[in-house]
């Protein structure tokens, strides 16, 4: 980049689309290149970049071995679509009246972390199901009551698994329109519950975390009545 190109480059406005979901996580215009950081959602691969200057006569971008002419939004603004799956290596800017040689701007791509994004989506999905299931565990004298809500219209039945000391004690199946399970005849102690929801085909729709339940002996202190 010579001094004439450098001077013109400084006054060329290059910026990404900032509206909607299809926007970059970050964008940088440096002295000799532009850097695009992909949206955290790696499924979004195409982004619009605008290039504006009164001194520009034409803009092209290189895809593979072919230069593609940029679209003109108005007499001084051009737009190009950059794709992270078919990366354009550079942008070529032509100037009016040949006041400088065509300027080539390299493009650097920073892709999103797929594993990190997938983990985020899974976590959000699980949290959504957890709120829908709204599982509650209540206890009484020798009894554990588990109540919940179906997470999907395809809900058919559920199973409640009862554990103590990391050992599975029993499984209890509920029918379609029953959203609670009462487990009776239990000794005092510490228990854990897992609720699992299924569809008609037996496919698992939701599995809760371990939920704790503590059964304690009711207080045997005598009732003290006031003397009048």
N, C-alpha and C positions, 0 to 999 in steps of 0.2 A: 504494500500500500504506500504510494508516494504521497508527498505533502499536499497535493491538490485533492487526491482521493480522501486523505485523512481529514482535511478541512471540511469537505462535503459530507463525509460520514458522520462527523460530529453533529451536523445539523439535520440529518435524516432521522425521522421519527420511525422507530421500529417497535411495535408493541403487539401483544397477543390479545385475543378476545377475552374479556373479563366477565362476560355475562353467562348465566346458565350453568349447567353442570360440566359442560365440555370446556373446562379451563385448566390451565397448567397450575401445578403446585407452586412453581417459581419460574421466573424468567429474568435473564440478565443479558444486557447488551454491553459487551466489553470492547476494548480498543480494536481487537482484531477478529472477533467472533461473537456469535450469540449462543447462549446456553439455555436449553429448554429442559425443565424438570417436569416429568410426567405427573399427571394427577394421581393421587394415591390409589384410585380405582384404575387398575391396569387394563381394564376392559375398554376404557376410553383411550383411543389411540390417535384420533385425528383432532388437530387444533388449527385454528385460523390465526395467521399472523398478518398484520397490516404494516405497510411501508409507505410513508408519506413524505413528500418533498416537492416543492415547485420546480426543482432542478432536474427531476427524473423524467426520462422519456419512455423508459420501458423497464420491466422487471421480469426476470426468469429465475427458475429454480431447477436444480439438477436432480433428477430421479433416475437412478441407474446410470445410463450413458446418454440420456436424452434430456435436453432443456425444455421445460414447460413454461409457456408464457403466463404470467400472473394476470388475474382478472383486474379490471379497472373499476373502482367504485365511483370515482369522480376524476377530474383532470389531474389530480396530484396524489391520489391515494390508491394503492394497489393491495390486493389480498391474495394470499397463497395458503393452501391447505397442506400442512405438514403431518405426515403419518409415521408413527413410531414403528409400524410394521413394514413400511417401505420408506426408509429414511432418505430424505433429500440431503445430500452432502453439503450443498452450498447454494447461496443466493447470488445472482448476478444482476447488478444494477447499471443501467445505461443512463447517461446524462444528456440533457438537451444541448444542442449545438456543439457536441463533443468537447465540452469545456474541460473534461478529464476522461481518461481511459475508463472503460467499464470496471466497476468495483466488484470484486468477488469476496463474499462474506461466508466463511465456513460456519457450519451449524454443528453444535455439540449436543448430544442427547443424554439425559440422565433418566434411566427407567425407574419406575416405582418398585418397591419391595413386594413381590407377589405373596410371599409367605406371611409377611406382616399384615398385608391387607386381608388375606384370607382368614387369618386368625381373628382380626377385628370383626369381620362379617359374621363369623361363626359365633363369636362372643355376643354380638348384638342380637343375633337370632335366638340364641339360648336365653338371653335376658328377656326378650319379647315373649317367648314361650313360658318362661318362669312367671311373668306377670299374669299371663292368661290363665295358667294352671292354678295360681293362687292357693297353693297347698298349705293347709294349716293342720297342726298337730296339737290336740288337747288331751289332757289326761285326767283320770279320776281314780278312785280306789280300785286298783287292779284292772283298769281299762285304758285303752288308747283309742281315741277317735281321730280319724283322718278325713278331712274334707277337702274338696278340690273342684275345679271347673274344667270342662273339656277344652283342649287347645285348638281343636279343629272340628269342622262339621262332619268330617269323616270318622270321628271318634266312635268306637264300638264298645269297648270295655276297658277296664283297667285292672292292674294287679298291684297289690301292696305287699312288699317284702319286709319281713320283720327280722331284725338282727340283734344279737347280744354278744358282746365280747368277740366281735368280728366273725361270728358264726351265724349262718342263715338258720332261723328257727322255723319259719313257715311262710307260705305264700297265700294271699287271699285275693280271690277274683271277684270283681263287681260287675254287674250287668250294665246294659247300655244307658239306661236312664237313672242310674244310681251314682251319685257323686259323693259318697262317703263310705267309710269302712270302719266298723267298730271291732276292736280286738279285745276280748275279755278273758278273765281267768288268769291274769298275769301276776307273777310274783313282784315284790318290790325290787327295784333295781334300775339300771341304765339300759335303754334300748335305742335302736336306730331304725328309721323307716326309709324305704325308697318307694316312690310312686311311679308306675310306668303306665302310659296310655298307649292303646293300640287301635288300629283301624280293623275293618271286617276281615281283611286278608292276613291279619296278624302282624302287620308291619308296625314297628315302634314309632310312635308319634312324638313321645316326650318321655324323658327319664329325669327324675329329680335328683338332686344331690342327697347325701345322707342327711336325714333330719332327726334330731335327737328328741328323746322323750324319757323323762325321769319319773318313776313311780315311787313315791315315798309313803310311809305309813302315816295315817292321819294322827294328829295330836291327840294324846290320851289324857291331857290335863283336865281335871274336873272343872265344871262350870261353877264359878263363885257367884252366888246370888246375893244381892244386898239385903241387909237385915233392917227391918223397919220396926 
